[in-house]
């Protein structure tokens, strides 16, 4: 008789990405608190070597390995802020055993990776793709969570730019991807109504109204492709609304198939419910 080996349970990860100021750290703190309320624990991993203040207690902090200030002050390297940050991320990729050791130190299986705000890390440099591939080789189910500030998406031109940034990240990483429109809670009511029309926009109309002149046909063609394939749609996130947070989490859990390997909890209905 062949003995069946116990199946290894997967771990889960959100790579929280987006431009600087899009609310990545706030999102991580908010989601960690929300998960705590619904009796789900998660750990937050800081991957920003330039971070100074945290809205959450980081369980793993890349600054213990390398910091941006140290790189910029090195007389041999002489990097500026952007070059220094790329150097830090490439250094982390060369020392992935450090990250693996720190992740293995925790028993829980759900991680939020708070990533830096330099957009080039997600659009064309190989660093984040290497991280995503490595996590998957460690039995993580990974979802890219791309945040864009709702105040940035207030007109057709900016919306199309945000869509293309998210799309570039999606194509570069080739993992499940969720795009989120953040900071709806701080918008005036009139601005909220204006922004919400971009949750399911008429791309044909946007292509006509966003640009004129020689780029008109190009913009219309881009909008047509986005509309035909349904590649990017933003989920609204209002952190003052628990239902909004729950809907976002539900989409991400579905993308990474969270819970499919969890054991079903049963009890005898004749028993008293647990306290």
KEZAPA-678500 format. One line per 5 residues: number of its first residue (from 0); their letters; for each residue x, y, z of N, C-alpha, C. Coordinates in Angstrom, 2 decimals. Example, Ala and Ser with C-alpha at 12.3 -4.5 7.8 and 13.67 -1.06 7.14 Angstrom:
0) AS) 13.19,-5.69,7.80,12.30,-4.50,7.80,13.20,-3.30,7.80 | 12.85,-2.25,7.08,13.67,-1.06,7.14,12.90,0.03,7.87
END
This chain:
0) XXXXX) 0.85,-1.20,0.00,0.00,0.00,0.00,0.88,1.25,0.00 | 0.61,2.16,-0.91,1.42,3.38,-1.00,0.92,4.39,0.03 | 1.84,4.85,0.85,1.49,5.83,1.88,1.37,7.22,1.26 | 0.25,7.87,1.49,0.02,9.20,0.94,0.73,10.23,1.81 | 1.59,11.02,1.18,2.32,12.05,1.90,1.42,13.23,2.18
5) XXXXX) 1.60,13.90,3.32,0.79,15.08,3.61,1.04,16.18,2.59 | -0.04,16.81,2.14,0.08,17.86,1.13,0.59,19.15,1.79 | 1.57,19.76,1.16,2.13,21.00,1.69,1.17,22.14,1.43 | 0.85,22.88,2.48,-0.08,24.00,2.35,0.63,25.19,1.72 | -0.01,25.85,0.78,0.62,27.02,0.16,0.59,28.22,1.08
10) XXXXX) 1.45,29.18,0.79,1.38,30.47,1.45,0.81,31.48,0.44 | 0.44,32.62,0.94,-0.23,33.62,0.09,0.47,34.96,0.25 | 0.52,35.72,-0.84,1.22,37.01,-0.81,0.53,38.01,-1.71 | 0.44,39.23,-1.21,0.05,40.38,-2.03,1.28,41.25,-2.23 | 1.63,41.52,-3.47,2.67,42.49,-3.77,1.99,43.84,-3.96
15) XXXXX) 2.07,44.70,-2.96,1.35,45.97,-2.97,2.23,47.00,-3.66 | 1.81,47.42,-4.86,2.64,48.25,-5.72,1.87,49.49,-6.15 | 2.57,50.40,-6.81,1.93,51.61,-7.32,2.85,52.79,-7.19 | 2.49,53.91,-7.81,3.33,55.12,-7.77,3.48,55.64,-6.34 | 4.48,56.48,-6.14,4.68,57.11,-4.84,3.44,57.93,-4.48
20) XXXXX) 3.01,57.81,-3.22,1.85,58.57,-2.76,0.52,57.94,-3.06 | 0.50,56.72,-3.58,-0.77,56.07,-3.92,-1.43,55.41,-2.72 | -0.72,55.34,-1.58,-1.32,54.81,-0.36,-0.98,53.37,-0.06 | 0.20,52.91,-0.45,0.57,51.51,-0.26,0.71,51.15,1.23 | 1.44,51.96,1.99,1.62,51.66,3.41,0.31,51.77,4.17
25) XXXXX) -0.50,52.77,3.81,-1.82,52.92,4.44,-2.69,51.72,4.13 | -2.63,51.24,2.90,-3.39,50.05,2.50,-2.97,48.84,3.34 | -1.67,48.64,3.50,-1.18,47.48,4.27,-1.67,47.55,5.71 | -1.57,48.73,6.32,-2.02,48.89,7.71,-3.52,48.67,7.83 | -4.27,49.23,6.89,-5.73,49.08,6.90,-6.15,47.63,6.73
30) XXXXX) -5.52,46.92,5.77,-5.91,45.54,5.50,-5.49,44.63,6.65 | -4.35,44.88,7.24,-3.93,44.08,8.39,-4.93,44.22,9.53 | -5.41,45.43,9.78,-6.40,45.66,10.83,-7.72,44.99,10.48 | -8.11,45.08,9.22,-9.36,44.45,8.78,-9.29,42.93,8.95 | -8.17,42.34,8.56,-8.00,40.89,8.71,-8.02,40.48,10.17
35) XXXXX) -7.46,41.31,11.02,-7.48,41.02,12.45,-8.91,40.98,12.99 | -9.74,41.90,12.52,-11.14,41.96,12.96,-11.89,40.70,12.55 | -11.60,40.17,11.36,-12.31,38.98,10.88,-11.54,37.69,11.23 | -10.64,37.80,12.21,-9.92,36.64,12.76,-8.98,35.99,11.75 | -8.36,36.82,10.91,-7.32,36.33,10.01,-6.06,37.13,10.26
40) XXXXX) -4.97,36.43,10.52,-3.72,37.12,10.81,-2.88,37.20,9.55 | -2.15,38.29,9.40,-1.21,38.41,8.29,0.02,39.18,8.77 | 1.09,39.01,8.04,2.34,39.72,8.33,2.62,40.70,7.21 | 3.18,41.85,7.57,3.53,42.86,6.58,5.05,42.90,6.42 | 5.50,42.86,5.19,6.93,42.87,4.87,7.26,44.21,4.21
45) XXXXX) 8.15,44.98,4.81,8.58,46.23,4.20,9.70,45.97,3.21 | 9.45,46.30,1.94,10.48,46.14,0.91,10.98,47.50,0.40 | 10.69,48.56,1.14,11.13,49.90,0.74,12.35,50.30,1.57 | 13.55,50.29,0.97,14.76,50.63,1.73,14.84,52.10,2.11 | 13.91,52.93,1.59,13.90,54.36,1.92,12.83,54.71,2.93
50) XXXXX) 12.08,53.73,3.41,10.97,54.00,4.33,11.49,54.60,5.64 | 10.70,55.50,6.21,11.07,56.13,7.47,10.04,55.86,8.56 | 8.78,56.13,8.25,7.71,55.92,9.23,6.77,54.85,8.72 | 6.23,54.07,9.66,5.31,52.99,9.30,3.97,53.19,9.98 | 2.92,52.83,9.26,1.59,52.81,9.84,1.26,51.43,10.38
55) XXXXX) 2.20,50.52,10.32,2.03,49.15,10.78,3.36,48.66,11.37 | 3.33,47.64,12.22,4.58,47.06,12.70,5.12,46.05,11.69 | 6.23,46.34,10.99,6.73,45.39,9.98,7.29,44.13,10.64 | 6.86,43.00,10.14,7.38,41.72,10.64,8.73,41.41,10.01 | 8.92,41.85,8.77,10.20,41.72,8.08,10.51,43.08,7.47
60) XXXXX) 11.72,43.57,7.67,12.09,44.91,7.21,13.38,44.82,6.41 | 13.33,45.14,5.12,14.50,45.03,4.26,15.61,46.00,4.68 | 15.28,47.02,5.47,16.30,47.97,5.92,17.30,47.32,6.87 | 16.95,46.16,7.42,17.92,45.41,8.22,19.02,44.82,7.35 | 18.72,44.68,6.05,19.71,44.18,5.10,20.44,45.32,4.41
65) XXXXX) 19.69,46.33,3.94,20.29,47.46,3.22,19.36,48.66,3.31 | 19.95,49.85,3.42,19.18,51.09,3.51,19.62,52.05,2.41 | 18.66,52.83,1.93,18.95,53.77,0.85,19.96,54.83,1.28 | 19.85,55.34,2.50,20.78,56.38,2.97,22.22,55.89,2.94 | 22.45,54.64,3.33,23.81,54.10,3.32,24.37,54.02,1.90
70) XXXXX) 23.51,53.66,0.95,23.95,53.55,-0.44,24.28,54.93,-1.01 | 23.44,55.92,-0.71,23.66,57.27,-1.24,24.88,57.94,-0.63 | 25.21,57.56,0.61,26.35,58.17,1.28,27.66,57.46,0.97 | 27.59,56.33,0.29,28.79,55.59,-0.07,29.58,56.37,-1.12 | 30.82,56.70,-0.84,31.63,57.53,-1.73,32.01,56.82,-3.02
75) XXXXX) 32.02,55.50,-3.01,32.35,54.76,-4.22,31.15,54.63,-5.16 | 29.96,54.47,-4.60,28.78,54.26,-5.43,28.27,55.57,-6.03 | 28.13,56.61,-5.18,27.68,57.93,-5.62,26.34,57.87,-6.36 | 25.35,57.19,-5.80,24.03,57.09,-6.40,23.14,58.21,-5.91 | 22.21,58.63,-6.77,21.13,59.51,-6.36,19.99,58.67,-5.81
80) XXXXX) 18.85,59.31,-5.48,17.73,58.56,-4.87,17.20,57.42,-5.73 | 16.96,57.68,-7.02,16.39,56.63,-7.86,17.39,55.51,-8.14 | 18.61,55.90,-8.52,19.63,54.87,-8.76,19.95,54.09,-7.51 | 19.97,54.77,-6.37,20.24,54.09,-5.11,19.17,53.09,-4.75 | 17.91,53.45,-5.00,16.83,52.52,-4.67,16.87,51.28,-5.57
85) XXXXX) 17.16,51.49,-6.85,17.28,50.34,-7.75,18.44,49.44,-7.31 | 19.55,50.07,-6.89,20.69,49.29,-6.39,20.27,48.46,-5.18 | 19.51,49.07,-4.25,19.06,48.36,-3.05,18.20,47.16,-3.41 | 17.28,47.35,-4.36,16.39,46.24,-4.73,17.16,45.13,-5.43 | 18.13,45.51,-6.25,18.95,44.49,-6.90,19.82,43.76,-5.87
90) XXXXX) 20.26,44.47,-4.86,21.05,43.84,-3.79,20.17,42.84,-3.02 | 18.92,43.21,-2.78,18.00,42.29,-2.11,17.79,41.04,-2.94 | 17.67,41.20,-4.26,17.47,40.04,-5.13,18.69,39.11,-5.13 | 19.87,39.68,-4.86,21.07,38.85,-4.78,21.21,38.19,-3.42 | 20.38,38.57,-2.48,20.44,38.02,-1.12,19.07,37.50,-0.70
95) XXXXX) 18.45,36.75,-1.59,17.11,36.27,-1.32,17.06,35.25,-0.19 | 18.21,34.64,0.11,18.21,33.70,1.24,17.91,34.42,2.55 | 18.31,35.71,2.63,17.97,36.51,3.82,16.46,36.66,3.93 | 15.80,36.97,2.82,14.35,37.13,2.83,13.67,35.81,3.15 | 14.15,34.73,2.57,13.54,33.43,2.81,13.66,33.03,4.28
100) XXXXX) 14.82,33.26,4.87,15.02,32.93,6.28,14.06,33.71,7.17 | 13.85,34.97,6.86,12.96,35.80,7.67,11.49,35.43,7.47 | 11.12,35.04,6.26,9.75,34.60,6.03,9.48,33.26,6.70 | 10.46,32.38,6.67,10.29,31.07,7.30,10.21,31.15,8.82 | 10.60,32.30,9.37,10.56,32.44,10.82,9.14,32.59,11.33
105) XXXXX) 8.18,32.80,10.43,6.79,32.99,10.83,5.96,31.78,10.43 | 4.99,31.45,11.27,4.16,30.28,11.01,2.94,30.59,10.17 | 2.52,31.85,10.15,1.33,32.20,9.40,1.62,32.14,7.90 | 0.56,32.19,7.10,0.72,31.94,5.67,0.27,33.10,4.79 | -0.02,34.27,5.36,-0.54,35.39,4.57,0.35,36.61,4.77
110) XXXXX) 0.90,37.13,3.66,1.87,38.21,3.74,1.47,39.36,2.82 | 1.69,40.57,3.29,1.55,41.77,2.47,2.95,42.35,2.27 | 3.38,42.49,1.03,4.69,43.03,0.72,4.51,44.49,0.31 | 4.95,45.40,1.18,4.84,46.84,0.93,6.04,47.26,0.09 | 5.81,47.50,-1.19,6.89,47.72,-2.15,7.19,49.21,-2.34
115) XXXXX) 8.36,49.55,-2.89,8.72,50.96,-3.13,7.81,51.62,-4.15 | 7.91,52.95,-4.26,7.04,53.71,-5.14,7.63,54.08,-6.48 | 8.83,53.62,-6.81,9.42,53.93,-8.11,8.74,53.08,-9.19 | 8.04,53.73,-10.09,7.19,53.02,-11.05,8.00,52.15,-12.01 | 9.27,52.52,-12.25,10.07,51.73,-13.20,10.36,50.33,-12.69
120) XXXXX) 10.26,50.12,-11.38,10.46,48.78,-10.82,9.40,47.81,-11.31 | 8.22,48.32,-11.65,7.11,47.46,-12.03,6.86,47.41,-13.52 | 7.32,48.41,-14.24,6.95,48.51,-15.65,7.95,47.85,-16.59 | 9.27,47.97,-16.32,10.21,47.41,-17.29,11.48,46.82,-16.68 | 11.79,47.12,-15.41,12.96,46.49,-14.78,12.60,45.08,-14.31
125) XXXXX) 13.57,44.16,-14.27,13.26,42.75,-13.94,13.17,42.45,-12.45 | 13.38,43.42,-11.58,13.49,43.16,-10.15,12.21,42.55,-9.58 | 11.07,43.19,-9.81,9.83,42.71,-9.23,9.38,41.40,-9.87 | 9.68,41.22,-11.15,9.37,39.94,-11.80,10.18,38.82,-11.14 | 11.45,39.10,-10.84,12.27,38.10,-10.18,11.73,37.77,-8.79
130) XXXXX) 11.27,38.80,-8.07,10.70,38.57,-6.74,9.45,37.71,-6.84 | 8.56,38.04,-7.78,7.32,37.27,-7.94,7.62,35.82,-8.29 | 8.55,35.60,-9.22,8.91,34.24,-9.61,9.52,33.47,-8.44 | 10.34,34.15,-7.63,10.97,33.49,-6.49,9.94,33.09,-5.45 | 9.01,33.99,-5.15,7.97,33.67,-4.17,7.14,32.47,-4.63
135) XXXXX) 6.84,32.41,-5.92,6.08,31.27,-6.42,6.88,29.98,-6.32 | 8.19,30.06,-6.48,9.03,28.87,-6.31,9.09,28.42,-4.86 | 8.75,29.34,-3.94,8.68,29.01,-2.50,7.26,28.61,-2.09 | 6.43,28.24,-3.04,5.05,27.80,-2.81,4.12,28.91,-2.34 | 4.42,30.15,-2.74,3.49,31.25,-2.51,2.53,31.36,-3.69
140) XXXXX) 1.29,31.67,-3.39,0.35,32.12,-4.42,0.34,33.64,-4.34 | 0.74,34.28,-5.44,1.04,35.71,-5.41,0.04,36.49,-6.26 | -0.40,37.63,-5.74,-1.26,38.54,-6.48,-0.62,39.93,-6.48 | -0.57,40.55,-7.64,-0.12,41.94,-7.72,-1.30,42.85,-7.43 | -1.12,43.76,-6.47,-2.16,44.72,-6.12,-1.62,46.10,-6.48
145) XXXXX) -2.16,46.68,-7.55,-1.64,47.94,-8.07,-2.56,49.07,-7.66 | -2.03,50.01,-6.88,-2.82,51.12,-6.35,-2.58,52.40,-7.16 | -3.65,53.13,-7.40,-3.56,54.44,-8.02,-4.46,55.39,-7.24 | -3.95,56.56,-6.90,-4.70,57.57,-6.17,-5.89,58.04,-6.99 | -7.08,58.00,-6.39,-8.29,58.41,-7.11,-8.22,59.87,-7.55
150) XXXXX) -7.46,60.69,-6.82,-7.31,62.09,-7.22,-6.52,62.23,-8.52 | -5.74,61.18,-8.84,-4.96,61.18,-10.08,-5.82,60.77,-11.28 | -6.96,60.12,-11.01,-7.78,59.57,-12.09,-8.98,60.46,-12.41 | -8.85,61.75,-12.17,-9.99,62.64,-12.26,-10.33,63.14,-13.64 | -9.52,62.88,-14.65,-9.87,63.30,-16.00,-9.43,62.22,-16.98
155) XXXXX) -9.93,62.23,-18.21,-9.66,61.14,-19.15,-8.18,60.87,-19.40 | -7.37,61.92,-19.58,-5.95,61.72,-19.89,-5.24,61.02,-18.74 | -5.51,61.46,-17.51,-4.86,60.87,-16.35,-5.35,59.44,-16.13 | -6.63,59.21,-16.39,-7.16,57.86,-16.23,-6.47,56.89,-17.18 | -6.34,57.27,-18.45,-5.69,56.41,-19.43,-4.24,56.15,-19.03
160) XXXXX) -3.56,57.17,-18.50,-2.19,57.01,-18.03,-2.12,56.01,-16.88 | -3.07,56.10,-15.94,-3.11,55.15,-14.83,-3.37,53.74,-15.30 | -4.27,53.59,-16.27,-4.57,52.27,-16.82,-3.34,51.67,-17.47 | -2.60,52.48,-18.24,-1.41,51.97,-18.92,-0.32,51.58,-17.94 | -0.18,52.31,-16.84,0.80,51.95,-15.80,0.45,50.61,-15.19
165) XXXXX) -0.83,50.43,-14.85,-1.27,49.16,-14.28,-1.12,48.03,-15.29 | -1.44,48.31,-16.54,-1.33,47.30,-17.59,0.12,46.89,-17.81 | 1.03,47.86,-17.78,2.45,47.57,-17.96,2.95,46.65,-16.85 | 2.52,46.92,-15.62,2.88,46.05,-14.49,2.31,44.66,-14.67 | 1.08,44.57,-15.13,0.43,43.28,-15.34,1.18,42.44,-16.36
170) XXXXX) 1.57,43.07,-17.46,2.27,42.35,-18.53,3.67,41.95,-18.08 | 4.31,42.82,-17.30,5.68,42.55,-16.86,5.75,41.39,-15.86 | 4.80,41.31,-14.94,4.88,40.32,-13.86,4.22,38.99,-14.23 | 3.16,39.02,-15.03,2.45,37.81,-15.45,1.97,36.98,-14.27 | 1.34,37.65,-13.31,0.71,36.98,-12.17,-0.70,37.57,-12.02
175) XXXXX) -1.58,36.93,-11.23,-2.90,37.53,-10.99,-2.76,38.98,-10.55 | -3.66,39.82,-11.02,-3.48,41.27,-10.89,-4.81,41.92,-10.54 | -4.79,42.79,-9.52,-5.98,43.55,-9.13,-5.59,45.03,-9.08 | -6.34,45.87,-9.78,-6.09,47.31,-9.78,-7.09,47.99,-8.84 | -6.59,48.90,-8.02,-7.42,49.52,-6.99,-7.30,51.03,-7.05
180) XXXXX) -8.45,51.69,-6.97,-8.52,53.15,-6.90,-8.63,53.53,-5.42 | -7.58,54.16,-4.88,-7.52,54.43,-3.45,-7.95,55.86,-3.10 | -8.08,56.08,-1.80,-8.32,57.41,-1.20,-9.67,58.01,-1.58 | -10.65,57.17,-1.88,-11.99,57.70,-2.14,-12.57,58.35,-0.88 | -12.11,57.92,0.28,-12.65,58.44,1.54,-12.29,59.90,1.78
185) XXXXX) -11.27,60.41,1.11,-10.87,61.80,1.37,-11.33,62.75,0.27 | -12.06,62.23,-0.72,-12.55,63.08,-1.79,-13.84,63.80,-1.37 | -14.04,65.03,-1.79,-15.35,65.69,-1.60,-16.43,64.90,-2.33 | -17.67,65.07,-1.90,-18.77,64.29,-2.48,-18.89,64.52,-3.99 | -18.74,65.77,-4.42,-18.84,66.06,-5.85,-17.74,65.36,-6.64
190) XXXXX) -16.54,65.31,-6.07,-15.42,64.64,-6.76,-15.63,63.13,-6.78 | -16.25,62.58,-5.72,-16.53,61.14,-5.70,-17.43,60.76,-6.86 | -18.47,61.55,-7.10,-19.38,61.25,-8.22,-18.64,61.31,-9.55 | -17.73,62.26,-9.67,-16.98,62.41,-10.91,-16.04,61.24,-11.13 | -15.37,60.79,-10.06,-14.39,59.72,-10.18,-15.05,58.37,-10.41
195) XXXXX) -16.22,58.14,-9.82,-16.85,56.83,-9.91,-17.23,56.45,-11.34 | -17.36,57.43,-12.22,-17.68,57.09,-13.61,-16.50,56.41,-14.30 | -15.32,56.45,-13.67,-14.15,55.77,-14.24,-14.02,54.33,-13.74 | -14.95,53.88,-12.92,-14.90,52.48,-12.47,-15.30,51.53,-13.59 | -16.23,51.96,-14.42,-16.62,51.18,-15.60,-16.86,52.16,-16.74
200) XXXXX) -15.79,52.74,-17.25,-15.93,53.85,-18.20,-16.25,53.41,-19.61 | -16.76,54.34,-20.38,-16.94,54.15,-21.81,-15.61,54.53,-22.47 | -14.79,53.52,-22.80,-13.45,53.78,-23.31,-13.49,54.49,-24.66 | -14.50,54.20,-25.46,-14.61,54.87,-26.76,-14.76,56.38,-26.57 | -15.60,56.74,-25.60,-15.83,58.16,-25.34,-14.59,58.81,-24.75
205) XXXXX) -13.90,58.09,-23.86,-12.68,58.63,-23.27,-11.63,58.89,-24.34 | -11.53,57.98,-25.31,-10.55,58.14,-26.36,-10.78,59.38,-27.20 | -12.05,59.75,-27.33,-12.39,60.93,-28.13,-12.14,62.21,-27.35 | -12.41,62.19,-26.02,-12.37,63.43,-25.23,-11.02,63.71,-24.59 | -10.09,62.73,-24.58,-8.86,62.90,-23.81,-7.80,63.70,-24.54
210) XXXXX) -7.64,63.50,-25.83,-6.58,64.16,-26.57,-7.09,64.67,-27.91 | -6.43,65.64,-28.42,-6.72,66.10,-29.76,-5.45,66.07,-30.60 | -5.54,66.56,-31.80,-4.35,66.68,-32.62,-3.81,65.34,-33.11 | -2.50,65.27,-33.26,-1.88,64.12,-33.90,-1.94,62.84,-33.06 | -2.21,62.95,-31.74,-2.27,61.75,-30.90,-3.69,61.21,-30.75
215) XXXXX) -4.64,61.82,-31.42,-6.03,61.42,-31.25,-6.27,59.97,-31.67 | -5.79,59.60,-32.84,-6.02,58.25,-33.34,-5.29,57.22,-32.48 | -4.08,57.56,-32.01,-3.34,56.65,-31.14,-4.11,56.41,-29.84 | -4.60,57.48,-29.23,-5.35,57.35,-27.99,-6.60,56.52,-28.19 | -7.32,56.77,-29.27,-8.53,55.99,-29.54,-8.19,54.51,-29.73
220) XXXXX) -7.07,54.21,-30.38,-6.68,52.81,-30.59,-6.34,52.14,-29.27 | -5.63,52.85,-28.39,-5.29,52.30,-27.07,-6.56,52.02,-26.28 | -7.48,52.96,-26.27,-8.74,52.78,-25.54,-9.53,51.61,-26.11 | -9.50,51.43,-27.42,-10.22,50.33,-28.05,-9.66,48.99,-27.61 | -8.32,48.88,-27.55,-7.69,47.63,-27.11,-8.05,47.32,-25.66
225) XXXXX) -7.96,48.35,-24.80,-8.30,48.16,-23.38,-9.74,47.71,-23.23 | -10.64,48.32,-24.03,-12.06,47.98,-23.95,-12.35,46.60,-24.50 | -11.71,46.23,-25.60,-11.97,44.94,-26.23,-11.58,43.77,-25.33 | -10.46,43.90,-24.63,-9.95,42.78,-23.85,-10.28,42.89,-22.36 | -10.86,44.00,-21.94,-11.21,44.16,-20.53,-10.01,43.98,-19.62
230) XXXXX) -8.87,44.55,-20.01,-7.62,44.24,-19.32,-7.52,44.91,-17.95 | -8.00,46.13,-17.80,-7.84,46.84,-16.53,-9.17,47.46,-16.12 | -9.62,47.13,-14.91,-10.75,47.78,-14.28,-10.36,48.05,-12.83 | -10.63,49.26,-12.36,-10.25,49.62,-11.00,-11.38,49.31,-10.02 | -10.98,48.73,-8.87,-11.91,48.55,-7.76,-11.82,49.78,-6.86
235) XXXXX) -12.95,50.32,-6.42,-12.91,51.47,-5.52,-12.58,51.03,-4.10 | -11.74,51.80,-3.42,-11.40,51.49,-2.03,-11.63,52.72,-1.17 | -12.62,52.61,-0.30,-12.93,53.64,0.68,-12.67,53.03,2.05 | -11.59,53.41,2.69,-11.21,52.75,3.94,-12.14,53.07,5.09 | -13.06,54.01,4.91,-14.07,54.28,5.93,-15.28,53.38,5.76
240) XXXXX) -15.29,52.57,4.71,-16.42,51.69,4.40,-15.95,50.24,4.46 | -16.43,49.50,5.47,-16.01,48.11,5.64,-16.41,47.25,4.45 | -17.55,47.54,3.85,-17.99,46.75,2.70,-17.04,46.93,1.52 | -16.54,48.15,1.33,-15.59,48.41,0.26,-14.31,47.60,0.47 | -13.82,47.55,1.70,-12.61,46.77,2.01,-12.87,45.29,1.78
245) XXXXX) -14.04,44.81,2.21,-14.36,43.39,2.06,-14.43,42.98,0.60 | -14.98,43.84,-0.24,-15.10,43.53,-1.67,-13.71,43.43,-2.31 | -12.82,44.37,-1.97,-11.45,44.33,-2.48,-10.76,43.03,-2.04 | -10.89,42.69,-0.76,-10.25,41.47,-0.25,-10.82,40.23,-0.92 | -12.12,40.23,-1.18,-12.75,39.08,-1.84,-12.18,38.88,-3.24
250) XXXXX) -11.98,39.95,-3.98,-11.40,39.84,-5.32,-9.98,39.27,-5.26 | -9.19,39.74,-4.29,-7.81,39.26,-4.17,-7.78,37.80,-3.74 | -8.61,37.44,-2.76,-8.66,36.05,-2.30,-9.06,35.12,-3.43 | -9.97,35.56,-4.28,-10.37,34.74,-5.43,-9.21,34.59,-6.41 | -8.45,35.67,-6.61,-7.33,35.63,-7.55,-6.25,34.65,-7.11
255) XXXXX) -6.00,34.55,-5.80,-4.95,33.66,-5.30,-5.51,32.36,-4.75 | -6.83,32.16,-4.90,-7.50,30.93,-4.46,-7.30,30.70,-2.97 | -7.39,31.79,-2.21,-7.23,31.65,-0.76,-8.41,30.87,-0.18 | -8.09,29.95,0.70,-9.12,29.21,1.42,-9.49,27.88,0.80 | -9.07,27.63,-0.45,-9.45,26.37,-1.09,-8.78,25.17,-0.45
260) XXXXX) -7.63,25.39,0.19,-6.91,24.28,0.81,-7.14,24.21,2.32 | -7.95,25.13,2.85,-8.21,25.11,4.29,-9.20,24.00,4.62 | -9.01,23.41,5.79,-9.92,22.35,6.23,-11.26,22.96,6.62 | -12.32,22.26,6.25,-13.65,22.71,6.61,-13.87,22.47,8.09 | -14.29,23.50,8.81,-14.54,23.38,10.23,-15.99,22.94,10.45
265) XXXXX) -16.16,21.85,11.20,-17.49,21.32,11.47,-17.69,21.19,12.96 | -18.95,21.14,13.38,-19.26,20.89,14.78,-20.64,20.26,14.85 | -20.88,19.57,15.93,-22.17,18.96,16.19,-23.17,20.03,16.58 | -24.31,20.10,15.89,-25.27,21.15,16.20,-25.92,20.97,17.56 | -25.70,19.78,18.15,-26.20,19.57,19.51,-25.32,20.18,20.57
270) XXXXX) -24.08,20.55,20.14,-23.14,21.14,21.08,-23.39,22.62,21.22 | -22.95,23.15,22.36,-23.02,24.59,22.55,-21.98,25.25,21.66 | -22.29,26.39,21.05,-21.31,27.08,20.20,-20.12,27.54,21.02 | -18.91,27.57,20.43,-17.73,28.02,21.14,-17.85,29.46,21.55 | -17.24,29.82,22.65,-17.27,31.20,23.12,-16.44,32.07,22.21
END
